[in-house]
Amino acid sequence: METTTTGFIVEAITAAIVDHQLTPGAKLAEQKLADQFGVSRTLIRQALFQLSRNRLIRMEPARGAFVAAPSVAEARQVFAVRRMLEAGMVRAFIAAANPEHIDALRQHIAEEQNAVHGGTISNRTELLGDFHVRMAQLLGNEVLALMLMDLLSRCSLITLMYQTSASAAHSHEEHAALVDALEARDETLALRLMDEHLQHVEAGLTLPPDEST
């Protein structure tokens, strides 16, 4: 009976990618992974499928699974789109937000804090990104939420690999300051904080020169 879960395998492979034990382009052989984790290839396929959905690996027909290569260019395009979308989201949130919405964001920030100070890198990254998705969901705009989820997934690998613990903690603090501005319905301040936040996150995702060529 298999006791190792798909989630455990996903987390272990993610950690290996983050720690550069698995480099971009490395092949992930199903049988080798099955032997390593002591599980069936079916469970490995499930884990690889989840990793591909997270854009951490790419699946190639008849060739198998490979660690994805982070793209600085795509990440910059993602942040350009996010700045346009999320400015509008801030305005809409201030117009529609109620105390329950603010409480929900503060609860999310509490979860972020736990992850930043003691969680796994992948959990920390997921929660920091989900803050923005949560804002869209609280507005009842599932289309916007899905768009943000897709945009976040497009630069998930580069975020995992190159966001430092200090940068993650700073993002968490910026989220908290943004919620204060949203609660005060200070649109000018909230727009500035969101724009600065996205700029700071983007600035922290630049690949070293020898890996960006």
VODRENVEX-42765 format. One record per residue (C-alpha): residue number from 1; residue in three letters; x, z negated, y negated. Coordinates in nm, 4 decimals, padded with zeros to 6 digits, always signed. Each point is the difference from the previous one (the first is absolute). Example, Ala and Ser with C-alpha at 12.3 -4.5 7.8 and 13.67 -1.06 7.14 Angstrom:
// residues 2
<i=1 | aa=Ala | u=+01.2300 | w=-00.7800 | v=+00.4500>
<i=2 | aa=Ser | u=+00.1370 | w=+00.0660 | v=-00.3440>
***
This chain:
// residues 213
<i=1 | aa=Met | u=+00.0000 | w=+00.0000 | v=+00.0000>
<i=2 | aa=Glu | u=+00.1375 | w=+00.1005 | v=-00.3395>
<i=3 | aa=Thr | u=+00.0256 | w=-00.2849 | v=-00.2482>
<i=4 | aa=Thr | u=+00.1861 | w=+00.1876 | v=-00.2751>
<i=5 | aa=Thr | u=-00.2490 | w=+00.1344 | v=-00.2532>
<i=6 | aa=Thr | u=-00.0043 | w=+00.3267 | v=-00.1891>
<i=7 | aa=Gly | u=+00.0319 | w=-00.1972 | v=-00.3232>
<i=8 | aa=Phe | u=+00.3165 | w=-00.1704 | v=+00.1234>
<i=9 | aa=Ile | u=+00.1566 | w=+00.3355 | v=+00.0882>
<i=10 | aa=Val | u=-00.0980 | w=+00.1495 | v=-00.3365>
<i=11 | aa=Glu | u=+00.1510 | w=-00.2989 | v=-00.1808>
<i=12 | aa=Ala | u=+00.3203 | w=+00.0146 | v=+00.2047>
<i=13 | aa=Ile | u=+00.0539 | w=+00.3722 | v=-00.0598>
<i=14 | aa=Thr | u=-00.0860 | w=-00.0413 | v=-00.3680>
<i=15 | aa=Ala | u=+00.2590 | w=-00.2777 | v=-00.0294>
<i=16 | aa=Ala | u=+00.2613 | w=+00.2206 | v=+00.1686>
<i=17 | aa=Ile | u=-00.0720 | w=+00.2767 | v=-00.2530>
<i=18 | aa=Val | u=+00.0132 | w=-00.2412 | v=-00.2945>
<i=19 | aa=Asp | u=+00.3302 | w=-00.1461 | v=+00.1233>
<i=20 | aa=His | u=+00.1408 | w=+00.3547 | v=+00.0434>
<i=21 | aa=Gln | u=+00.0464 | w=-00.0577 | v=+00.3748>
<i=22 | aa=Leu | u=-00.2136 | w=+00.3117 | v=+00.0382>
<i=23 | aa=Thr | u=+00.1085 | w=+00.2635 | v=-00.2503>
<i=24 | aa=Pro | u=-00.2077 | w=+00.2868 | v=-00.1451>
<i=25 | aa=Gly | u=-00.0277 | w=+00.2794 | v=+00.2546>
<i=26 | aa=Ala | u=+00.0713 | w=-00.2244 | v=+00.3005>
<i=27 | aa=Lys | u=-00.2002 | w=+00.0950 | v=+00.3097>
<i=28 | aa=Leu | u=-00.2296 | w=-00.2632 | v=+00.1491>
<i=29 | aa=Ala | u=-00.0127 | w=+00.0683 | v=+00.3739>
<i=30 | aa=Glu | u=-00.3169 | w=-00.1353 | v=+00.1607>
<i=31 | aa=Gln | u=+00.1563 | w=-00.0955 | v=+00.3336>
<i=32 | aa=Lys | u=+00.2974 | w=-00.1701 | v=-00.1620>
<i=33 | aa=Leu | u=-00.2323 | w=-00.2033 | v=-00.2228>
<i=34 | aa=Ala | u=-00.2253 | w=-00.0825 | v=+00.2957>
<i=35 | aa=Asp | u=+00.3011 | w=-00.1341 | v=+00.1911>
<i=36 | aa=Gln | u=+00.1246 | w=-00.1913 | v=-00.3028>
<i=37 | aa=Phe | u=-00.3320 | w=-00.1755 | v=-00.0610>
<i=38 | aa=Gly | u=-00.0977 | w=-00.0242 | v=+00.3656>
<i=39 | aa=Val | u=-00.3311 | w=+00.1781 | v=-00.0519>
<i=40 | aa=Ser | u=-00.1719 | w=+00.3216 | v=+00.1019>
<i=41 | aa=Arg | u=+00.0514 | w=+00.3279 | v=-00.1806>
<i=42 | aa=Thr | u=-00.3691 | w=-00.0130 | v=-00.0925>
<i=43 | aa=Leu | u=+00.0617 | w=-00.3089 | v=-00.2128>
<i=44 | aa=Ile | u=+00.3058 | w=+00.1648 | v=-00.1541>
<i=45 | aa=Arg | u=-00.2070 | w=+00.3074 | v=-00.0904>
<i=46 | aa=Gln | u=-00.2547 | w=-00.2242 | v=-00.1715>
<i=47 | aa=Ala | u=+00.2765 | w=-00.1645 | v=-00.2021>
<i=48 | aa=Leu | u=+00.1548 | w=+00.3351 | v=-00.0928>
<i=49 | aa=Phe | u=-00.3399 | w=+00.1287 | v=-00.1098>
<i=50 | aa=Gln | u=-00.0399 | w=-00.3000 | v=-00.2312>
<i=51 | aa=Leu | u=+00.3501 | w=+00.0501 | v=-00.1393>
<i=52 | aa=Ser | u=-00.0764 | w=+00.3666 | v=-00.0656>
<i=53 | aa=Arg | u=-00.3186 | w=-00.0973 | v=-00.1845>
<i=54 | aa=Asn | u=+00.2167 | w=-00.2295 | v=-00.2123>
<i=55 | aa=Arg | u=+00.2300 | w=+00.3005 | v=-00.0601>
<i=56 | aa=Leu | u=+00.2992 | w=-00.1920 | v=+00.1354>
<i=57 | aa=Ile | u=+00.0554 | w=+00.2566 | v=+00.2729>
<i=58 | aa=Arg | u=-00.0976 | w=+00.3622 | v=+00.0512>
<i=59 | aa=Met | u=-00.1437 | w=+00.1433 | v=+00.3204>
<i=60 | aa=Glu | u=+00.1112 | w=+00.3506 | v=+00.0958>
<i=61 | aa=Pro | u=-00.1852 | w=+00.1942 | v=+00.2728>
<i=62 | aa=Ala | u=+00.2099 | w=+00.0482 | v=+00.3138>
<i=63 | aa=Arg | u=+00.2911 | w=-00.1861 | v=-00.1609>
<i=64 | aa=Gly | u=-00.1160 | w=-00.3589 | v=-00.0392>
<i=65 | aa=Ala | u=+00.0231 | w=-00.2671 | v=-00.2676>
<i=66 | aa=Phe | u=+00.2675 | w=-00.0307 | v=-00.2688>
<i=67 | aa=Val | u=+00.0666 | w=-00.2497 | v=-00.2777>
<i=68 | aa=Ala | u=-00.1239 | w=+00.1526 | v=-00.3247>
<i=69 | aa=Ala | u=+00.2384 | w=+00.0759 | v=-00.2852>
<i=70 | aa=Pro | u=-00.0842 | w=-00.1711 | v=-00.3308>
<i=71 | aa=Ser | u=-00.0548 | w=+00.2345 | v=-00.2922>
<i=72 | aa=Val | u=+00.0824 | w=-00.1185 | v=-00.3514>
<i=73 | aa=Ala | u=-00.1568 | w=+00.3146 | v=-00.1464>
<i=74 | aa=Glu | u=-00.3319 | w=-00.0637 | v=+00.1742>
<i=75 | aa=Ala | u=+00.0071 | w=-00.3667 | v=-00.1015>
<i=76 | aa=Arg | u=+00.0407 | w=+00.0990 | v=-00.3654>
<i=77 | aa=Gln | u=-00.2927 | w=+00.2415 | v=+00.0271>
<i=78 | aa=Val | u=-00.2089 | w=-00.2748 | v=+00.1579>
<i=79 | aa=Phe | u=+00.0700 | w=-00.2391 | v=-00.2860>
<i=80 | aa=Ala | u=-00.0816 | w=+00.2664 | v=-00.2592>
<i=81 | aa=Val | u=-00.3417 | w=+00.0456 | v=+00.1614>
<i=82 | aa=Arg | u=-00.0501 | w=-00.3750 | v=+00.0366>
<i=83 | aa=Arg | u=+00.0644 | w=-00.0601 | v=-00.3691>
<i=84 | aa=Met | u=-00.2763 | w=+00.2462 | v=-00.0865>
<i=85 | aa=Leu | u=-00.2469 | w=-00.1396 | v=+00.2523>
<i=86 | aa=Glu | u=+00.0663 | w=-00.3675 | v=-00.0518>
<i=87 | aa=Ala | u=-00.0281 | w=+00.0089 | v=-00.3780>
<i=88 | aa=Gly | u=-00.3582 | w=+00.1164 | v=+00.0476>
<i=89 | aa=Met | u=-00.0508 | w=-00.2637 | v=+00.2687>
<i=90 | aa=Val | u=+00.1107 | w=-00.2761 | v=-00.2382>
<i=91 | aa=Arg | u=-00.2499 | w=+00.1153 | v=-00.2628>
<i=92 | aa=Ala | u=-00.2801 | w=+00.0161 | v=+00.2568>
<i=93 | aa=Phe | u=+00.0899 | w=-00.3396 | v=+00.1437>
<i=94 | aa=Ile | u=-00.0109 | w=-00.1705 | v=-00.3391>
<i=95 | aa=Ala | u=-00.3397 | w=+00.1559 | v=-00.0694>
<i=96 | aa=Ala | u=-00.1497 | w=-00.1016 | v=+00.3348>
<i=97 | aa=Ala | u=+00.1896 | w=-00.3087 | v=+00.1174>
<i=98 | aa=Asn | u=-00.1750 | w=-00.3306 | v=+00.0587>
<i=99 | aa=Pro | u=+00.1373 | w=-00.3444 | v=+00.0966>
<i=100 | aa=Glu | u=-00.0333 | w=+00.0817 | v=+00.3714>
<i=101 | aa=His | u=+00.2246 | w=+00.3045 | v=-00.0461>
<i=102 | aa=Ile | u=+00.2647 | w=-00.2087 | v=-00.1742>
<i=103 | aa=Asp | u=-00.0209 | w=-00.2674 | v=+00.2710>
<i=104 | aa=Ala | u=+00.0488 | w=+00.2665 | v=+00.2671>
<i=105 | aa=Leu | u=+00.3134 | w=+00.1299 | v=-00.1727>
<i=106 | aa=Arg | u=+00.1382 | w=-00.3520 | v=-00.0379>
<i=107 | aa=Gln | u=-00.0566 | w=-00.0596 | v=+00.3713>
<i=108 | aa=His | u=+00.1921 | w=+00.3180 | v=+00.0730>
<i=109 | aa=Ile | u=+00.2820 | w=-00.1165 | v=-00.2276>
<i=110 | aa=Ala | u=+00.0178 | w=-00.3272 | v=+00.1946>
<i=111 | aa=Glu | u=+00.0445 | w=+00.2021 | v=+00.3203>
<i=112 | aa=Glu | u=+00.2688 | w=+00.2062 | v=-00.1735>
<i=113 | aa=Gln | u=+00.1862 | w=-00.3151 | v=-00.0969>
<i=114 | aa=Asn | u=+00.0079 | w=-00.1213 | v=+00.3595>
<i=115 | aa=Ala | u=+00.1278 | w=+00.3392 | v=+00.1174>
<i=116 | aa=Val | u=+00.2628 | w=+00.0262 | v=-00.2743>
<i=117 | aa=His | u=+00.1408 | w=-00.3428 | v=+00.0796>
<i=118 | aa=Gly | u=-00.0305 | w=-00.0053 | v=+00.3765>
<i=119 | aa=Gly | u=-00.1582 | w=+00.3090 | v=+00.1511>
<i=120 | aa=Thr | u=+00.1444 | w=+00.3106 | v=+00.1592>
<i=121 | aa=Ile | u=+00.1186 | w=+00.2864 | v=-00.2173>
<i=122 | aa=Ser | u=-00.2741 | w=+00.2296 | v=+00.1276>
<i=123 | aa=Asn | u=-00.2723 | w=-00.2602 | v=-00.0635>
<i=124 | aa=Arg | u=+00.1380 | w=-00.0648 | v=-00.3485>
<i=125 | aa=Thr | u=+00.0072 | w=+00.3712 | v=-00.0800>
<i=126 | aa=Glu | u=-00.3517 | w=+00.0522 | v=+00.1329>
<i=127 | aa=Leu | u=-00.1503 | w=-00.2844 | v=-00.2036>
<i=128 | aa=Leu | u=+00.1738 | w=+00.1035 | v=-00.3221>
<i=129 | aa=Gly | u=-00.1372 | w=+00.3517 | v=+00.0387>
<i=130 | aa=Asp | u=-00.3434 | w=-00.1200 | v=+00.1062>
<i=131 | aa=Phe | u=-00.0425 | w=-00.1848 | v=-00.3305>
<i=132 | aa=His | u=-00.0647 | w=+00.3357 | v=-00.1652>
<i=133 | aa=Val | u=-00.2306 | w=+00.1159 | v=+00.2784>
<i=134 | aa=Arg | u=-00.1894 | w=-00.3287 | v=-00.0275>
<i=135 | aa=Met | u=-00.0695 | w=+00.0640 | v=-00.3676>
<i=136 | aa=Ala | u=-00.1590 | w=+00.3339 | v=+00.0872>
<i=137 | aa=Gln | u=-00.2021 | w=-00.1551 | v=+00.2818>
<i=138 | aa=Leu | u=-00.1314 | w=-00.2737 | v=-00.2284>
<i=139 | aa=Leu | u=-00.1187 | w=+00.2729 | v=-00.2349>
<i=140 | aa=Gly | u=-00.1923 | w=+00.1457 | v=+00.2931>
<i=141 | aa=Asn | u=+00.1958 | w=+00.3245 | v=-00.0283>
<i=142 | aa=Glu | u=+00.0958 | w=+00.0831 | v=+00.3580>
<i=143 | aa=Val | u=+00.1217 | w=+00.3479 | v=-00.0976>
<i=144 | aa=Leu | u=+00.2543 | w=-00.1521 | v=-00.2374>
<i=145 | aa=Ala | u=+00.0943 | w=-00.2619 | v=+00.2591>
<i=146 | aa=Leu | u=+00.0678 | w=+00.2704 | v=+00.2601>
<i=147 | aa=Met | u=+00.2009 | w=+00.2040 | v=-00.2498>
<i=148 | aa=Leu | u=+00.2178 | w=-00.3007 | v=-00.0807>
<i=149 | aa=Met | u=+00.0464 | w=-00.0784 | v=+00.3691>
<i=150 | aa=Asp | u=+00.1238 | w=+00.3546 | v=+00.0575>
<i=151 | aa=Leu | u=+00.2320 | w=-00.0113 | v=-00.3013>
<i=152 | aa=Leu | u=+00.1440 | w=-00.3340 | v=+00.1094>
<i=153 | aa=Ser | u=+00.0613 | w=+00.1263 | v=+00.3522>
<i=154 | aa=Arg | u=+00.1911 | w=+00.2994 | v=-00.1350>
<i=155 | aa=Cys | u=+00.2809 | w=-00.2235 | v=-00.1241>
<i=156 | aa=Ser | u=-00.0354 | w=-00.2864 | v=+00.2488>
<i=157 | aa=Leu | u=+00.3308 | w=+00.0720 | v=+00.1759>
<i=158 | aa=Ile | u=+00.2055 | w=+00.0089 | v=-00.3168>
<i=159 | aa=Thr | u=-00.1743 | w=-00.3175 | v=-00.1204>
<i=160 | aa=Leu | u=+00.0765 | w=-00.1807 | v=+00.3247>
<i=161 | aa=Met | u=+00.3620 | w=+00.1105 | v=+00.0026>
<i=162 | aa=Tyr | u=+00.0933 | w=-00.0444 | v=-00.3645>
<i=163 | aa=Gln | u=-00.2192 | w=-00.2673 | v=-00.1588>
<i=164 | aa=Thr | u=+00.2000 | w=-00.3216 | v=-00.0248>
<i=165 | aa=Ser | u=-00.1464 | w=-00.3471 | v=+00.0412>
<i=166 | aa=Ala | u=+00.0587 | w=-00.0620 | v=-00.3711>
<i=167 | aa=Ser | u=-00.1850 | w=+00.3195 | v=-00.0920>
<i=168 | aa=Ala | u=-00.2893 | w=-00.0947 | v=+00.2286>
<i=169 | aa=Ala | u=-00.0233 | w=-00.3448 | v=-00.1603>
<i=170 | aa=His | u=-00.0009 | w=+00.1626 | v=-00.3437>
<i=171 | aa=Ser | u=-00.2844 | w=+00.2317 | v=+00.1053>
<i=172 | aa=His | u=-00.1993 | w=-00.3018 | v=+00.1126>
<i=173 | aa=Glu | u=+00.0546 | w=-00.1698 | v=-00.3365>
<i=174 | aa=Glu | u=-00.1078 | w=+00.3157 | v=-00.1822>
<i=175 | aa=His | u=-00.3193 | w=+00.0123 | v=+00.2054>
<i=176 | aa=Ala | u=-00.0786 | w=-00.3574 | v=-00.1033>
<i=177 | aa=Ala | u=+00.0568 | w=+00.0808 | v=-00.3684>
<i=178 | aa=Leu | u=-00.2210 | w=+00.3081 | v=+00.0318>
<i=179 | aa=Val | u=-00.2856 | w=-00.2050 | v=+00.1448>
<i=180 | aa=Asp | u=+00.0264 | w=-00.2394 | v=-00.2943>
<i=181 | aa=Ala | u=-00.0372 | w=+00.2959 | v=-00.2378>
<i=182 | aa=Leu | u=-00.2924 | w=+00.1385 | v=+00.2013>
<i=183 | aa=Glu | u=-00.1741 | w=-00.3365 | v=-00.0078>
<i=184 | aa=Ala | u=+00.0488 | w=-00.0175 | v=-00.3775>
<i=185 | aa=Arg | u=-00.1353 | w=+00.3576 | v=-00.0252>
<i=186 | aa=Asp | u=+00.3051 | w=+00.0912 | v=-00.2067>
<i=187 | aa=Glu | u=+00.0043 | w=+00.3731 | v=+00.0681>
<i=188 | aa=Thr | u=+00.3055 | w=+00.0789 | v=-00.2118>
<i=189 | aa=Leu | u=+00.2103 | w=-00.2665 | v=+00.1708>
<i=190 | aa=Ala | u=-00.1295 | w=+00.0845 | v=+00.3475>
<i=191 | aa=Leu | u=+00.0801 | w=+00.3696 | v=-00.0438>
<i=192 | aa=Arg | u=+00.3509 | w=-00.0822 | v=-00.1200>
<i=193 | aa=Leu | u=+00.0610 | w=-00.2425 | v=+00.2870>
<i=194 | aa=Met | u=-00.1194 | w=+00.2483 | v=+00.2625>
<i=195 | aa=Asp | u=+00.2150 | w=+00.2800 | v=-00.1425>
<i=196 | aa=Glu | u=+00.3074 | w=-00.2236 | v=-00.0208>
<i=197 | aa=His | u=-00.0630 | w=-00.1291 | v=+00.3510>
<i=198 | aa=Leu | u=-00.0115 | w=+00.3491 | v=+00.1501>
<i=199 | aa=Gln | u=+00.3125 | w=+00.0973 | v=-00.1939>
<i=200 | aa=His | u=+00.1837 | w=-00.3070 | v=+00.1314>
<i=201 | aa=Val | u=-00.1017 | w=+00.0670 | v=+00.3604>
<i=202 | aa=Glu | u=+00.1048 | w=+00.3643 | v=-00.0265>
<i=203 | aa=Ala | u=+00.3342 | w=-00.0929 | v=-00.1553>
<i=204 | aa=Gly | u=+00.0733 | w=-00.2239 | v=+00.2974>
<i=205 | aa=Leu | u=-00.0534 | w=+00.2765 | v=+00.2564>
<i=206 | aa=Thr | u=+00.2896 | w=+00.2302 | v=-00.0877>
<i=207 | aa=Leu | u=+00.2165 | w=+00.0911 | v=+00.2964>
<i=208 | aa=Pro | u=+00.3759 | w=-00.0513 | v=-00.0191>
<i=209 | aa=Pro | u=+00.1723 | w=+00.3205 | v=-00.1242>
<i=210 | aa=Asp | u=+00.1566 | w=+00.0787 | v=+00.3372>
<i=211 | aa=Glu | u=-00.3428 | w=-00.0079 | v=+00.1698>
<i=212 | aa=Ser | u=-00.2000 | w=+00.1964 | v=-00.2554>
<i=213 | aa=Thr | u=+00.1819 | w=+00.3284 | v=+00.0462>
***
